[in-house]
Amino acid sequence: MTVSNEPSASAGTSAPTVADPASLSFEQARDELVRVVAELEQGAPTLEQSLTLWERGEALAARCEEWLVGAKRRLDAARSNAEEGGR
C-alpha cells in the first residue's frame, strides 16, 4: 500500500473536483469550511475520508485567515490615511 500526500481528488476516483482554496472568496471558503466541519462532526465512514476532510478544513481555515488578515490591513491603512488627512 502506498500513501500519497497529494489531494484525494486524484485521477480515477469519483470524488468531485474541489476548488483550490487560494481561488476562493472569503465567503466561499467559510461556507465550505462550515460544511466540512459539519461532515466531520457526523463522522466519516473511513479514517481516510476523515483525514481528507480534516486536511481540506485546515486549508479552508488558512484561506479564511488570509482574507481576514488582508481585510485588517486594509482597514488599518484606511484609518491611518484618514487620521493623516484629518490633521
N, CA, C and O atoms as a printed pandas DataFrame, in Angstrom:
     atom_number atom_name residue_name chain_id  residue_number  x_coord  y_coord  z_coord
0              1         N          MET        A               1    0.845   -1.177    0.000
1              2        CA          MET        A               1    0.000    0.000    0.000
2              3         C          MET        A               1    0.884    1.232    0.000
3              4         O          MET        A               1    1.843    1.320    0.767
4              5         N          THR        A               2    0.559    2.179   -0.860
5              6        CA          THR        A               2    1.310    3.426   -0.889
6              7         C          THR        A               2    0.439    4.532   -0.337
7              8         O          THR        A               2   -0.779    4.533   -0.514
8              9         N          VAL        A               3    1.071    5.459    0.326
9             10        CA          VAL        A               3    0.362    6.599    0.882
10            11         C          VAL        A               3    0.821    7.823    0.131
11            12         O          VAL        A               3    2.021    8.036   -0.048
12            13         N          SER        A               4   -0.117    8.623   -0.306
13            14        CA          SER        A               4    0.203    9.818   -1.070
14            15         C          SER        A               4   -0.120   11.054   -0.256
15            16         O          SER        A               4   -1.102   11.077    0.486
16            17         N          ASN        A               5    0.687   12.062   -0.390
17            18        CA          ASN        A               5    0.411   13.348    0.244
18            19         C          ASN        A               5   -0.348   14.268   -0.689
19            20         O          ASN        A               5   -0.596   15.427   -0.357
20            21         N          GLU        A               6   -0.716   13.765   -1.844
21            22        CA          GLU        A               6   -1.450   14.558   -2.815
22            23         C          GLU        A               6   -2.915   14.643   -2.397
23            24         O          GLU        A               6   -3.406   13.772   -1.680
24            25         N          PRO        A               7   -3.624   15.698   -2.847
25            26        CA          PRO        A               7   -5.056   15.793   -2.549
26            27         C          PRO        A               7   -5.785   14.555   -3.044
27            28         O          PRO        A               7   -5.358   13.914   -4.005
28            29         N          SER        A               8   -6.877   14.225   -2.389
29            30        CA          SER        A               8   -7.575   12.986   -2.707
30            31         C          SER        A               8   -8.346   13.045   -4.014
31            32         O          SER        A               8   -8.860   12.018   -4.458
32            33         N          ALA        A               9   -8.446   14.195   -4.640
33            34        CA          ALA        A               9   -9.142   14.290   -5.918
34            35         C          ALA        A               9   -8.200   13.835   -7.025
35            36         O          ALA        A               9   -7.914   14.583   -7.961
36            37         N          SER        A              10   -7.728   12.607   -6.906
37            38        CA          SER        A              10   -6.772   12.084   -7.874
38            39         C          SER        A              10   -7.501   11.426   -9.028
39            40         O          SER        A              10   -8.698   11.147   -8.956
40            41         N          ALA        A              11   -6.758   11.185  -10.090
41            42        CA          ALA        A              11   -7.332   10.564  -11.278
42            43         C          ALA        A              11   -7.864    9.184  -10.936
43            44         O          ALA        A              11   -7.266    8.443  -10.156
44            45         N          GLY        A              12   -9.000    8.856  -11.535
45            46        CA          GLY        A              12   -9.546    7.530  -11.353
46            47         C          GLY        A              12  -10.507    7.411  -10.183
47            48         O          GLY        A              12  -11.039    6.327   -9.941
48            49         N          THR        A              13  -10.743    8.485   -9.453
49            50        CA          THR        A              13  -11.707    8.426   -8.362
50            51         C          THR        A              13  -12.965    9.157   -8.781
51            52         O          THR        A              13  -12.955    9.964   -9.710
52            53         N          SER        A              14  -14.034    8.867   -8.090
53            54        CA          SER        A              14  -15.286    9.536   -8.399
54            55         C          SER        A              14  -15.489   10.759   -7.517
55            56         O          SER        A              14  -16.573   11.344   -7.509
56            57         N          ALA        A              15  -14.460   11.152   -6.776
57            58        CA          ALA        A              15  -14.567   12.318   -5.907
58            59         C          ALA        A              15  -14.773   13.567   -6.750
59            60         O          ALA        A              15  -14.139   13.724   -7.793
60            61         N          PRO        A              16  -15.660   14.460   -6.304
61            62        CA          PRO        A              16  -15.882   15.684   -7.063
62            63         C          PRO        A              16  -14.620   16.548   -7.043
63            64         O          PRO        A              16  -13.836   16.514   -6.095
64            65         N          THR        A              17  -14.452   17.310   -8.100
65            66        CA          THR        A              17  -13.320   18.223   -8.157
66            67         C          THR        A              17  -13.579   19.359   -7.177
67            68         O          THR        A              17  -14.657   19.953   -7.168
68            69         N          VAL        A              18  -12.588   19.649   -6.361
69            70        CA          VAL        A              18  -12.740   20.726   -5.394
70            71         C          VAL        A              18  -11.847   21.878   -5.801
71            72         O          VAL        A              18  -10.745   21.682   -6.315
72            73         N          ALA        A              19  -12.335   23.074   -5.566
73            74        CA          ALA        A              19  -11.589   24.274   -5.926
74            75         C          ALA        A              19  -10.382   24.442   -5.017
75            76         O          ALA        A              19  -10.424   24.112   -3.831
76            77         N          ASP        A              20   -9.321   24.954   -5.588
77            78        CA          ASP        A              20   -8.136   25.289   -4.814
78            79         C          ASP        A              20   -8.539   26.377   -3.818
79            80         O          ASP        A              20   -9.092   27.397   -4.230
80            81         N          PRO        A              21   -8.280   26.192   -2.529
81            82        CA          PRO        A              21   -8.671   27.206   -1.546
82            83         C          PRO        A              21   -8.162   28.605   -1.887
83            84         O          PRO        A              21   -8.828   29.593   -1.574
84            85         N          ALA        A              22   -7.000   28.706   -2.521
85            86        CA          ALA        A              22   -6.444   30.018   -2.871
86            87         C          ALA        A              22   -7.320   30.771   -3.865
87            88         O          ALA        A              22   -7.202   31.989   -3.992
88            89         N          SER        A              23   -8.198   30.060   -4.573
89            90        CA          SER        A              23   -9.059   30.706   -5.565
90            91         C          SER        A              23  -10.415   31.115   -4.990
91            92         O          SER        A              23  -11.228   31.712   -5.695
92            93         N          LEU        A              24  -10.667   30.801   -3.722
93            94        CA          LEU        A              24  -11.982   31.044   -3.129
94            95         C          LEU        A              24  -12.077   32.411   -2.467
95            96         O          LEU        A              24  -11.109   32.920   -1.903
96            97         N          SER        A              25  -13.269   32.992   -2.551
97            98        CA          SER        A              25  -13.542   34.210   -1.790
98            99         C          SER        A              25  -13.658   33.830   -0.316
99           100         O          SER        A              25  -13.738   32.650    0.023
100          101         N          PHE        A              26  -13.665   34.828    0.547
101          102        CA          PHE        A              26  -13.817   34.552    1.973
102          103         C          PHE        A              26  -15.108   33.786    2.229
103          104         O          PHE        A              26  -15.119   32.790    2.953
104          105         N          GLU        A              27  -16.193   34.261    1.628
105          106        CA          GLU        A              27  -17.495   33.647    1.872
106          107         C          GLU        A              27  -17.545   32.208    1.370
107          108         O          GLU        A              27  -18.116   31.338    2.028
108          109         N          GLN        A              28  -16.948   31.957    0.206
109          110        CA          GLN        A              28  -16.924   30.592   -0.323
110          111         C          GLN        A              28  -16.129   29.668    0.594
111          112         O          GLN        A              28  -16.564   28.557    0.899
112          113         N          ALA        A              29  -14.963   30.135    1.030
113          114        CA          ALA        A              29  -14.122   29.320    1.913
114          115         C          ALA        A              29  -14.818   29.075    3.246
115          116         O          ALA        A              29  -14.792   27.961    3.771
116          117         N          ARG        A              30  -15.442   30.121    3.792
117          118        CA          ARG        A              30  -16.140   29.982    5.071
118          119         C          ARG        A              30  -17.292   28.997    4.966
119          120         O          ARG        A              30  -17.454   28.130    5.825
120          121         N          ASP        A              31  -18.089   29.127    3.917
121          122        CA          ASP        A              31  -19.243   28.241    3.756
122          123         C          ASP        A              31  -18.816   26.786    3.581
123          124         O          ASP        A              31  -19.433   25.878    4.137
124          125         N          GLU        A              32  -17.754   26.575    2.804
125          126        CA          GLU        A              32  -17.279   25.199    2.633
126          127         C          GLU        A              32  -16.686   24.671    3.933
127          128         O          GLU        A              32  -16.846   23.494    4.257
128          129         N          LEU        A              33  -16.003   25.535    4.678
129          130        CA          LEU        A              33  -15.436   25.123    5.967
130          131         C          LEU        A              33  -16.547   24.693    6.925
131          132         O          LEU        A              33  -16.400   23.698    7.635
132          133         N          VAL        A              34  -17.640   25.424    6.950
133          134        CA          VAL        A              34  -18.782   25.057    7.795
134          135         C          VAL        A              34  -19.305   23.679    7.396
135          136         O          VAL        A              34  -19.630   22.860    8.256
136          137         N          ARG        A              35  -19.386   23.424    6.085
137          138        CA          ARG        A              35  -19.863   22.127    5.604
138          139         C          ARG        A              35  -18.901   21.010    5.998
139          140         O          ARG        A              35  -19.327   19.935    6.419
140          141         N          VAL        A              36  -17.600   21.270    5.858
141          142        CA          VAL        A              36  -16.593   20.261    6.202
142          143         C          VAL        A              36  -16.657   19.931    7.692
143          144         O          VAL        A              36  -16.607   18.762    8.073
144          145         N          VAL        A              37  -16.766   20.956    8.528
145          146        CA          VAL        A              37  -16.841   20.736    9.977
146          147         C          VAL        A              37  -18.085   19.914   10.319
147          148         O          VAL        A              37  -18.016   18.986   11.125
148          149         N          ALA        A              38  -19.216   20.254    9.709
149          150        CA          ALA        A              38  -20.446   19.501    9.972
150          151         C          ALA        A              38  -20.283   18.039    9.565
151          152         O          ALA        A              38  -20.734   17.136   10.269
152          153         N          GLU        A              39  -19.641   17.817    8.432
153          154        CA          GLU        A              39  -19.430   16.445    7.967
154          155         C          GLU        A              39  -18.495   15.686    8.908
155          156         O          GLU        A              39  -18.715   14.507    9.187
156          157         N          LEU        A              40  -17.460   16.356    9.393
157          158        CA          LEU        A              40  -16.552   15.715   10.352
158          159         C          LEU        A              40  -17.269   15.391   11.658
159          160         O          LEU        A              40  -17.039   14.340   12.257
160          161         N          GLU        A              41  -18.133   16.295   12.093
161          162        CA          GLU        A              41  -18.870   16.065   13.339
162          163         C          GLU        A              41  -19.815   14.879   13.227
163          164         O          GLU        A              41  -20.075   14.198   14.219
164          165         N          GLN        A              42  -20.332   14.626   12.027
165          166        CA          GLN        A              42  -21.220   13.480   11.817
166          167         C          GLN        A              42  -20.441   12.174   11.788
167          168         O          GLN        A              42  -21.000   11.104   12.030
168          169         N          GLY        A              43  -19.174   12.262   11.498
169          170        CA          GLY        A              43  -18.336   11.063   11.435
170          171         C          GLY        A              43  -18.273   10.500   10.036
171          172         O          GLY        A              43  -19.281   10.052    9.490
172          173         N          ALA        A              44  -17.097   10.522    9.461
173          174        CA          ALA        A              44  -16.909    9.959    8.121
174          175         C          ALA        A              44  -16.812    8.440    8.238
175          176         O          ALA        A              44  -16.373    7.918    9.263
176          177         N          PRO        A              45  -17.220    7.739    7.195
177          178        CA          PRO        A              45  -17.201    6.277    7.236
178          179         C          PRO        A              45  -15.807    5.675    7.388
179          180         O          PRO        A              45  -15.664    4.608    7.985
180          181         N          THR        A              46  -14.785    6.332    6.863
181          182        CA          THR        A              46  -13.440    5.758    6.938
182          183         C          THR        A              46  -12.456    6.774    7.502
183          184         O          THR        A              46  -12.697    7.981    7.475
184          185         N          LEU        A              47  -11.357    6.265    8.006
185          186        CA          LEU        A              47  -10.292    7.128    8.506
186          187         C          LEU        A              47   -9.739    7.995    7.381
187          188         O          LEU        A              47   -9.488    9.184    7.575
188          189         N          GLU        A              48   -9.551    7.407    6.218
189          190        CA          GLU        A              48   -9.014    8.159    5.074
190          191         C          GLU        A              48   -9.921    9.338    4.719
191          192         O          GLU        A              48   -9.433   10.432    4.437
192          193         N          GLN        A              49  -11.234    9.120    4.732
193          194        CA          GLN        A              49  -12.165   10.208    4.435
194          195         C          GLN        A              49  -12.103   11.283    5.512
195          196         O          GLN        A              49  -12.172   12.475    5.210
196          197         N          SER        A              50  -11.974   10.867    6.758
197          198        CA          SER        A              50  -11.847   11.837    7.850
198          199         C          SER        A              50  -10.588   12.679    7.686
199          200         O          SER        A              50  -10.626   13.897    7.863
200          201         N          LEU        A              51   -9.478   12.038    7.350
201          202        CA          LEU        A              51   -8.223   12.765    7.152
202          203         C          LEU        A              51   -8.313   13.731    5.976
203          204         O          LEU        A              51   -7.817   14.855    6.047
204          205         N          THR        A              52   -8.944   13.290    4.906
205          206        CA          THR        A              52   -9.110   14.152    3.736
206          207         C          THR        A              52   -9.944   15.377    4.093
207          208         O          THR        A              52   -9.609   16.497    3.708
208          209         N          LEU        A              53  -11.028   15.158    4.828
209          210        CA          LEU        A              53  -11.866   16.279    5.254
210          211         C          LEU        A              53  -11.101   17.218    6.177
211          212         O          LEU        A              53  -11.193   18.438    6.039
212          213         N          TRP        A              54  -10.355   16.662    7.107
213          214        CA          TRP        A              54   -9.584   17.481    8.042
214          215         C          TRP        A              54   -8.566   18.336    7.290
215          216         O          TRP        A              54   -8.425   19.527    7.569
216          217         N          GLU        A              55   -7.857   17.730    6.337
217          218        CA          GLU        A              55   -6.871   18.476    5.551
218          219         C          GLU        A              55   -7.539   19.592    4.758
219          220         O          GLU        A              55   -7.005   20.698    4.670
220          221         N          ARG        A              56   -8.689   19.313    4.188
221          222        CA          ARG        A              56   -9.429   20.336    3.436
222          223         C          ARG        A              56   -9.860   21.451    4.382
223          224         O          ARG        A              56   -9.752   22.631    4.046
224          225         N          GLY        A              57  -10.343   21.085    5.548
225          226        CA          GLY        A              57  -10.748   22.085    6.531
226          227         C          GLY        A              57   -9.597   22.979    6.952
227          228         O          GLY        A              57   -9.769   24.189    7.093
228          229         N          GLU        A              58   -8.424   22.394    7.154
229          230        CA          GLU        A              58   -7.238   23.187    7.510
230          231         C          GLU        A              58   -6.899   24.181    6.406
231          232         O          GLU        A              58   -6.584   25.337    6.685
232          233         N          ALA        A              59   -6.963   23.736    5.157
233          234        CA          ALA        A              59   -6.664   24.618    4.027
234          235         C          ALA        A              59   -7.692   25.737    3.921
235          236         O          ALA        A              59   -7.342   26.882    3.638
236          237         N          LEU        A              60   -8.949   25.408    4.146
237          238        CA          LEU        A              60  -10.005   26.421    4.089
238          239         C          LEU        A              60   -9.877   27.424    5.229
239          240         O          LEU        A              60  -10.072   28.622    5.028
240          241         N          ALA        A              61   -9.552   26.940    6.423
241          242        CA          ALA        A              61   -9.364   27.838    7.568
242          243         C          ALA        A              61   -8.196   28.786    7.317
243          244         O          ALA        A              61   -8.268   29.968    7.654
244          245         N          ALA        A              62   -7.125   28.270    6.728
245          246        CA          ALA        A              62   -5.976   29.122    6.405
246          247         C          ALA        A              62   -6.372   30.186    5.391
247          248         O          ALA        A              62   -5.933   31.332    5.495
248          249         N          ARG        A              63   -7.197   29.823    4.413
249          250        CA          ARG        A              63   -7.652   30.796    3.408
250          251         C          ARG        A              63   -8.513   31.869    4.060
251          252         O          ARG        A              63   -8.369   33.052    3.749
252          253         N          CYS        A              64   -9.396   31.475    4.950
253          254        CA          CYS        A              64  -10.221   32.458    5.659
254          255         C          CYS        A              64   -9.337   33.414    6.453
255          256         O          CYS        A              64   -9.571   34.622    6.461
256          257         N          GLU        A              65   -8.329   32.875    7.115
257          258        CA          GLU        A              65   -7.418   33.719    7.888
258          259         C          GLU        A              65   -6.675   34.696    6.981
259          260         O          GLU        A              65   -6.482   35.855    7.348
260          261         N          GLU        A              66   -6.256   34.239    5.799
261          262        CA          GLU        A              66   -5.596   35.140    4.848
262          263         C          GLU        A              66   -6.500   36.314    4.502
263          264         O          GLU        A              66   -6.059   37.463    4.483
264          265         N          TRP        A              67   -7.762   36.020    4.228
265          266        CA          TRP        A              67   -8.717   37.075    3.908
266          267         C          TRP        A              67   -8.882   38.035    5.078
267          268         O          TRP        A              67   -8.893   39.251    4.886
268          269         N          LEU        A              68   -9.009   37.501    6.285
269          270        CA          LEU        A              68   -9.220   38.353    7.453
270          271         C          LEU        A              68   -8.002   39.219    7.748
271          272         O          LEU        A              68   -8.150   40.393    8.090
272          273         N          VAL        A              69   -6.808   38.664    7.621
273          274        CA          VAL        A              69   -5.580   39.441    7.829
274          275         C          VAL        A              69   -5.497   40.547    6.778
275          276         O          VAL        A              69   -5.142   41.682    7.094
276          277         N          GLY        A              70   -5.822   40.216    5.538
277          278        CA          GLY        A              70   -5.820   41.216    4.471
278          279         C          GLY        A              70   -6.836   42.315    4.716
279          280         O          GLY        A              70   -6.558   43.491    4.480
280          281         N          ALA        A              71   -8.010   41.936    5.188
281          282        CA          ALA        A              71   -9.044   42.929    5.486
282          283         C          ALA        A              71   -8.596   43.846    6.619
283          284         O          ALA        A              71   -8.827   45.053    6.566
284          285         N          LYS        A              72   -7.964   43.288    7.635
285          286        CA          LYS        A              72   -7.469   44.102    8.749
286          287         C          LYS        A              72   -6.413   45.090    8.264
287          288         O          LYS        A              72   -6.408   46.251    8.671
288          289         N          ARG        A              73   -5.525   44.627    7.398
289          290        CA          ARG        A              73   -4.500   45.529    6.845
290          291         C          ARG        A              73   -5.140   46.686    6.090
291          292         O          ARG        A              73   -4.727   47.837    6.231
292          293         N          ARG        A              74   -6.154   46.371    5.286
293          294        CA          ARG        A              74   -6.836   47.424    4.527
294          295         C          ARG        A              74   -7.515   48.418    5.454
295          296         O          ARG        A              74   -7.453   49.626    5.228
296          297         N          LEU        A              75   -8.163   47.912    6.500
297          298        CA          LEU        A              75   -8.816   48.810    7.456
298          299         C          LEU        A              75   -7.796   49.670    8.190
299          300         O          LEU        A              75   -8.003   50.870    8.368
300          301         N          ASP        A              76   -6.699   49.060    8.613
301          302        CA          ASP        A              76   -5.644   49.818    9.295
302          303         C          ASP        A              76   -5.092   50.907    8.386
303          304         O          ASP        A              76   -4.862   52.030    8.835
304          305         N          ALA        A              77   -4.877   50.587    7.114
305          306        CA          ALA        A              77   -4.357   51.570    6.163
306          307         C          ALA        A              77   -5.359   52.698    5.953
307          308         O          ALA        A              77   -4.980   53.867    5.890
308          309         N          ALA        A              78   -6.638   52.348    5.846
309          310        CA          ALA        A              78   -7.664   53.369    5.655
310          311         C          ALA        A              78   -7.752   54.279    6.874
311          312         O          ALA        A              78   -7.889   55.494    6.730
312          313         N          ARG        A              79   -7.676   53.710    8.064
313          314        CA          ARG        A              79   -7.711   54.523    9.285
314          315         C          ARG        A              79   -6.499   55.439    9.358
315          316         O          ARG        A              79   -6.614   56.611    9.719
316          317         N          SER        A              80   -5.349   54.903    9.017
317          318        CA          SER        A              80   -4.117   55.690    9.040
318          319         C          SER        A              80   -4.216   56.856    8.063
319          320         O          SER        A              80   -3.835   57.979    8.393
320          321         N          ASN        A              81   -4.723   56.594    6.873
321          322        CA          ASN        A              81   -4.890   57.656    5.876
322          323         C          ASN        A              81   -5.898   58.694    6.341
323          324         O          ASN        A              81   -5.704   59.890    6.123
324          325         N          ALA        A              82   -6.972   58.247    6.979
325          326        CA          ALA        A              82   -7.989   59.176    7.471
326          327         C          ALA        A              82   -7.424   60.054    8.581
327          328         O          ALA        A              82   -7.711   61.250    8.636
328          329         N          GLU        A              83   -6.623   59.466    9.464
329          330        CA          GLU        A              83   -6.021   60.241   10.551
330          331         C          GLU        A              83   -5.030   61.259   10.010
331          332         O          GLU        A              83   -4.992   62.394   10.483
332          333         N          GLU        A              84   -4.232   60.872    9.030
333          334        CA          GLU        A              84   -3.262   61.789    8.436
334          335         C          GLU        A              84   -3.957   62.913    7.694
335          336         O          GLU        A              84   -3.476   64.046    7.702
336          337         N          GLY        A              85   -5.067   62.626    7.059
337          338        CA          GLY        A              85   -5.821   63.647    6.332
338          339         C          GLY        A              85   -6.556   64.594    7.248
339          340         O          GLY        A              85   -6.859   65.722    6.859
340          341         N          GLY        A              86   -6.851   64.156    8.461
341          342        CA          GLY        A              86   -7.598   64.969    9.421
342          343         C          GLY        A              86   -6.727   65.883   10.250
343          344         O          GLY        A              86   -7.243   66.673   11.040
344          345         N          ARG        A              87   -5.424   65.796   10.092
345          346        CA          ARG        A              87   -4.511   66.619   10.898
346          347         C          ARG        A              87   -4.313   67.970   10.321
347          348         O          ARG        A              87   -3.573   68.779   10.882
